[in-house]
């Protein structure tokens, strides 16, 4: 099971949207078994995937050794560990809950191909716990001043977790979301982002399109909507997520080569 955290310390950048699109994409394109963890007490991911809700909530994964009931998951299966408002209380929990979280996610590994984690927009216990257990981390970013200002702090936080807790954590990069091609300011911001962060920017983007929130509200991927704007959105999303998948494969291969070299 590959664990991918979708996170940013800035709210409103589309973390949940990207997590949802990735879940559907992996399930449909790769016939993968996908676990979704909603660690955000706002529960937006939970609303979108309510029909796939598991009896175990995300909050229970921080408890000591709960019994996780699982049957064999079929190809293309989606399974949601739902968010709850009580998740916010974990920010005051003792550090050992992070160990519980890591142990409980280990129980999921035989049953899923991917685990996608949507985090709250703050570097607290929940975001840190997610990064500690993750194989990969992706940062969606909106091309607005405040969002861009927080990029360096987010990258430093990821590097800090990797150095102190999780050396296998791989940073996939920054993905521009809610891009407005008609905005000169946003086009310039995208170029500035490439100039400042270069290889850390995924060379794809997801534009602002009305079909995307419409599809999310219906609990379906945007490419299933029978409208031209949905087809345009799907083409752009397929490209961006394909580039993301290529990065995951390349980084996984690089890790294998390093491991072989060390042995």
N, C-alpha and C positions, 0 to 999 in steps of 0.2 A: 504494500500500500504506500503510495506516494502522498505525503501530506503537504498541501499547499495553503499557505496563509495569505489572505488578501487583506491588506491593512494600510492604514495611513493615520497619522496623528491628527490630521485635519478632517473634520466631518464634511459631509456633502460632496464628496469627490466621486461617488458612485461605486464604493466597495461592494455593496450588496448586489448592484446590477451586474458587475463583473463576475461575482461569485455565482450568481444565478445562470448567466450565459455560459460560463465554463461548465457548470454542472450539466446542463442540457447538452452542450457540445460533446463532452466526454461520453455521456450516456448514449447519445445518438450516433456519433461518428465513430467511436471506438467500442461501442457496446460495453462500456465499462460499468462496474458497480461503484456507485458514488455515494459516499457519506457526506452530509452537510452538517456542520456545527455552527449554530447561531449563538455566538457569545455576546452579541449586542443586545442590551436590555430593551432597545427600541423594537426588536423582533420583526424587522421588515422581511428578512429572509424567511422567517417562520410563516408569515402571512402568504408569501408567494408559493411556498412548498407545503402548505398545510395538508394536502391530500397524501403526502409521503411521510407524515409524522410518525416517528417511532415512539413506543411507550416510555422510553428513557429520555429524559430531557437533558439538555446541555449542562445544566447546573449539577445534575447527578454525577456527571463525569468527574467532578472535583471531589466527590465523596470517597471515603476509604473503601476500596474493594466492593463496589456494588456488583451484584450478579447481573450480567448483561445477557438477556435472552436473545439468542440469535439462531436463525435457521439459515440454510444455504441461500445466498442471494443470487437471483437470476441475472444474466447479462443485461446491461442497460438499466439496472435497478437504481432508483434514487431513494435515499433514506435520510430523513431529517431528524437531527437531535435538536429539539426546539429551544428557542430562547424564551426567557421569562424575565419579568421585571426584577425578580429576586437576584438575578445575576450581578446586579450592581453591588450587592452586599459582599460579594467575593473580594472586592477591593480592600476590605478590612479583615480578610481571613488570614490565618497564619500561613507561613510559607509552605508548610507540608502539603497544602492542597495542590500545589504544583506537581509534587511527586505523585499524588493520587491521580491527577489528570494524565500524566505521562504513562502510568501503569495501566489506566483504563483504556487509553488509546491503543496500547499494545494488544488489548483484547480484540480490537476491531480489525487489526491487520490481516488476519486470515480471511476475512469476509468481504473486503472491499479492495478495489484497485486504486481509488483515489479518496482522499479525505480533504474537503475544502472547508476552510475555517474563515468565517466572517467575524471580524473583531470590532470592539467599540473604538471610537476615534480618540483614544487617549492611551498614553504609555503607562498603563497600570498593570495590575496582576494578571488580568485576563489576556491582554496583548502579549505580555512577557511570557506567560505560560504557553501561548500558541506558538510563539517563536522558538521556545525551548524544544518543543516536540516536532517542529516542522522540518521538512526536507527542503522546501522552497518557500520564498516569500515574494509576493508581487505587490507593487504600490501603484494603484490608480491615482491619477493626478488630474485636477481640473486646471486649465490654463488661466488662472486668475492669480493676482499678486500674492494674496495670503497663502494660497495653496503652494505656490512655487517657493515662497519664503521658507516653508517648513520642510522642504526636501532634504536639505543637508542634515537637519536634526533627525529626520527619520532614518536616513542612511547610517548616521552615527549610532543610533539605537540598535539597528540591525547588526552592525559590526560589533558593537559591545556584547550583544547576546551571543554572537558567534564565537567571540574570543573567550567569554567567561563560562558559557553553558552548553553551546551546541555547535561544535566545529564542523558538522556536516551541513549546516544551514547555507543554502545557496540563494543569492539575491538575483532574481530573474530580471528585475529592472522596473522602470517607470512606464506606465501605459497611459497615454493621454486619453481622457474620457470627456464626454460632453463638449466636444470640440465644435466650434462654430466657424465654418470655413469662410463665412461672409464678414467675419470680424478681423480687421487688420491687426488689432491689438493681440488677438489670440494667435494669428499666424506668426506674428513677430515673437510672441512668447514661446511658441513651439520651436522656432529656430534658435532662440536663446537657450531653451532647455537642452537641445542637442549640442549647442556650443559649450554649455557649462558641464553637462554630464555625459555627453558622448555615448560610449558603449553601454551606459546604464539605461538608455532610452530605447524602448522597443520601437522599431521603425514602422509602426502602424498606429492607428487611432480609431476611436469610436466617436462618431459625431452626435450632436444633439438631434434626435429625430423623435417625433411624436409617437411613432409605432412602438418604440422600446418600452416606455412606461405603460402604454396600452396593453402590450403583451404581458408585462409583469403583473398588472392588475388582474389579468385573466388566468395567471398561473401557467402560461405556455411560452415557449420560445418564440421570439419575434419572427423567425423564418416560417412559422406556421400561419401567420396572418395573411389573408388573401388581398393584399393591397400593394401598390407599387412602392410606397415608402418603406414597407417592410422588406421587400426584396432588396432595395438599395441598402438598407441597414444590415441585412443578412450578409451581403457581399463584403461589406466593410468589416463586420464582426468576424466572418470566416477568415479573412486575411489576418486580422490582428491576433486571433486565437491560434491560428496556424503558426504564426511567428513565435508566439509564446510557447507552443508545444515543441517547436524546433529548439528553442533555448533549453527547455527542460531536458530534452534528449541529449543535446550537446554537453550540458553540464553533468548529466549522469554519466556519460561516456568518459568525460574528463576525470571524474572522480574514480572510475574504475581503473583508468590508466595510471593515475597517481598511486592508487592502492597496490597495483601490480608492481609499479616501480619500487615502492617501499619494501615489498616482500622479496 
